[in-house]
Amino acid sequence: MKTLIIHGQSHKGSTYNTAHMLADKIGGEVREFFLPRDFGEFCTGCTSCIIKGEENCPHHDSLAPIVNAILEADVIILASPVYCYHATGAMKAFLDHLAYLWMSHRPDERMFKKQGVCISTAAGAGVKSANKDMADSLFFWGVPKIHSFGIAIAAESWEKISGKKRTKIDKATSAIAAKIKKAHGRVKPGLKTRGFFAIMRMLEKGESGIPKDAEYWKEKGWLESARPWK
């Protein structure tokens, strides 16, 4: 099994350690990227990726290694500490670049067979909203199974987390790892994903959207009987 971790920060704190604890329990190959160290560009809003194709993004060359790793992974872990009640700006800036992969544009069929995990830690509140920031992208990419874990660590660093909190993290990551391994190779989109895909299919079939997207859906056969999860 291939696990990819995308860290929403470049330091190795509580979120980093929690994500690695989970990855170690999943086992297999682990690859990771740190934001903004490995990618720190802001989306310029030029819409080139959507209108013309992702290769036309001004940041395509530096973005490509992470995108390729996403497409190759079985499990995608998005990990971000809470900054001002949300995921980090670095994580958001990265996710902004992948709008073209959404089901409303040109989703990759490989995404519909993966599992995703959203992990966040905070000194206090905000883990739910931070995880939702990341889970939204996973869902709209077509990832059918998304796990989430967030915890208020009430500490300044990983070393200062209480024993009680560490036990909670250990139990939660063990439970998620067990679910991931059990579902590996057998995940399929649920009603929510299939329903949203059906709505997008109707829009693309109406030929009132973006020509690049309509051509893509036609080539995939999704305007007919084919589906990305089959």
C-alpha positions in Angstrom: 0.0 0.0 0.0 1.3 3.5 -0.9 0.6 6.3 1.6 1.2 10.0 0.8 1.4 12.6 3.5 1.0 16.3 2.5 1.9 18.4 5.5 0.4 21.9 5.7 3.5 23.2 7.5 7.3 22.6 7.2 8.1 21.9 10.8 7.7 18.6 12.6 5.3 19.2 15.4 2.2 17.6 16.8 0.3 17.3 13.5 3.4 15.8 11.8 3.9 13.2 14.5 0.2 12.3 14.5 0.2 11.8 10.7 3.4 9.7 10.9 1.9 7.6 13.7 -1.0 6.8 11.4 1.2 6.1 8.3 3.4 3.8 10.3 0.4 1.8 11.5 -0.9 1.6 7.9 2.4 0.2 6.8 3.8 0.0 3.3 5.5 2.8 1.3 5.3 6.3 2.7 6.0 9.4 0.8 5.6 13.0 2.0 5.7 16.6 1.0 6.0 19.7 3.2 4.2 23.0 2.5 5.4 25.6 1.7 8.9 24.0 1.5 8.0 21.8 -1.4 5.4 24.0 -2.9 4.6 27.5 -1.8 3.0 29.3 -4.7 -0.3 31.1 -4.6 -2.9 30.5 -7.3 -3.0 33.6 -9.5 -6.7 33.0 -10.5 -5.8 32.9 -14.2 -8.1 29.9 -14.8 -5.6 28.4 -17.3 -5.7 25.0 -15.6 -9.5 24.8 -16.1 -9.9 26.6 -19.4 -6.8 25.4 -21.3 -5.5 22.4 -19.3 -3.5 21.9 -16.1 -0.2 21.9 -18.0 -0.8 25.7 -18.6 -0.7 26.5 -14.9 2.2 29.0 -14.3 3.3 26.7 -11.4 2.8 23.4 -13.2 6.4 22.2 -13.1 6.8 22.6 -9.3 3.3 21.3 -8.7 3.5 18.2 -10.9 5.6 16.0 -8.5 2.9 16.3 -5.7 0.0 15.8 -8.2 1.7 12.7 -9.6 2.3 11.4 -6.0 -1.4 11.9 -5.3 -2.5 9.9 -8.3 -0.1 7.1 -7.5 -1.0 6.8 -3.8 -3.6 4.4 -2.3 -4.0 6.6 0.8 -3.8 10.4 0.9 -3.2 12.0 4.3 -3.7 15.8 4.4 -2.3 17.0 7.7 -2.5 20.6 8.9 -2.3 22.3 12.3 -5.1 24.8 13.0 -4.2 28.4 12.1 -6.9 30.9 13.0 -9.6 28.2 13.1 -8.7 26.8 9.7 -6.1 24.8 7.8 -2.8 26.6 7.1 -2.5 29.2 4.3 0.1 26.9 2.7 -2.4 24.0 2.6 -5.1 26.2 1.2 -2.8 27.7 -1.4 -1.9 24.2 -2.6 -5.5 23.0 -2.7 -6.4 26.1 -4.7 -4.2 24.8 -7.6 -6.2 21.6 -8.0 -9.7 22.9 -8.8 -9.3 21.3 -12.3 -9.3 17.9 -10.6 -12.8 18.4 -9.1 -15.7 16.5 -10.3 -17.1 19.8 -11.7 -14.2 19.8 -14.1 -11.9 16.9 -15.0 -11.6 14.4 -12.2 -9.1 11.5 -12.5 -10.7 8.1 -12.4 -7.9 6.9 -10.1 -9.2 9.1 -7.3 -12.4 7.1 -7.0 -10.6 4.1 -5.7 -8.5 5.9 -3.0 -8.9 6.6 0.7 -8.2 10.0 2.3 -7.5 11.1 5.8 -7.7 14.6 7.2 -5.6 15.2 10.4 -5.4 18.4 12.4 -4.2 19.5 15.8 -4.8 22.7 17.7 -3.9 24.2 21.0 -7.6 24.8 21.5 -10.6 24.9 19.0 -10.8 24.7 15.3 -10.0 21.1 14.3 -13.4 20.5 12.7 -13.2 23.5 10.4 -9.6 22.8 9.5 -10.4 19.2 8.6 -13.4 20.3 6.6 -11.1 22.6 4.6 -9.2 19.6 3.5 -12.1 17.1 3.3 -13.9 19.3 0.8 -11.1 18.9 -1.7 -10.9 15.1 -1.2 -14.6 14.7 -1.7 -14.7 16.8 -4.9 -11.7 15.0 -6.3 -13.9 11.9 -6.0 -12.1 10.1 -3.1 -14.9 7.8 -1.9 -13.7 7.1 1.7 -12.5 10.0 3.9 -11.4 9.6 7.5 -10.9 12.5 9.8 -9.1 13.0 13.2 -8.6 16.2 15.0 -7.6 16.9 18.6 -7.0 19.9 20.8 -3.6 19.0 22.3 -3.6 21.9 24.8 0.2 22.1 24.5 2.8 24.1 22.7 4.7 21.2 21.3 4.5 17.4 20.8 6.9 16.9 23.7 4.5 18.7 26.1 1.4 16.7 25.2 -0.1 14.9 28.2 0.0 11.2 28.5 -3.8 11.1 28.3 -3.8 13.0 25.0 -1.1 10.7 23.6 -3.2 7.7 24.5 -6.2 9.2 22.7 -4.0 9.9 19.6 -2.6 6.4 19.7 -6.1 4.8 19.9 -7.6 7.0 17.2 -4.8 6.4 14.7 -4.9 2.6 15.4 -8.7 2.6 14.7 -8.3 4.6 11.4 -5.4 2.4 10.3 -7.4 -0.7 10.9 -10.3 0.7 8.8 -8.0 1.7 6.0 -6.4 -1.7 5.8 -9.7 -3.5 5.9 -11.1 -1.3 3.1 -8.0 -1.3 0.9 -8.8 -2.4 -2.7 -12.6 -2.4 -2.0 -13.6 1.2 -1.6 -16.4 2.4 -3.8 -18.2 5.8 -4.1 -21.3 6.2 -1.9 -24.6 7.9 -2.8 -23.3 11.4 -2.2 -20.4 11.0 -4.6 -22.4 9.2 -7.2 -25.2 11.8 -6.9 -22.8 14.8 -7.3 -21.1 13.0 -10.2 -24.6 12.5 -11.9 -25.3 16.3 -11.5 -22.0 17.2 -13.1 -22.6 14.6 -15.9 -25.9 16.3 -16.7 -24.3 19.7 -16.9 -21.5 18.4 -19.1 -24.1 16.6 -21.3 -25.9 19.9 -21.8 -22.7 21.4 -23.4 -23.2 24.7 -21.6 -20.0 24.6 -19.7 -16.3 24.6 -20.5 -15.3 23.0 -23.8 -12.1 21.5 -22.3 -14.2 19.7 -19.6 -16.9 18.5 -22.0 -14.3 17.1 -24.4 -12.6 15.3 -21.4 -15.9 13.7 -20.2 -16.8 12.6 -23.7 -13.4 11.0 -24.2 -13.8 9.1 -20.9 -17.2 7.8 -22.0 -18.8 9.3 -18.8 -21.5 11.0 -20.9 -22.6 7.5 -21.8 -22.6 4.4 -19.6 -19.0 4.4 -18.4 -18.2 5.6 -14.9 -14.8 6.3 -13.3 -15.3 3.8 -10.5 -15.9 0.8 -12.8 
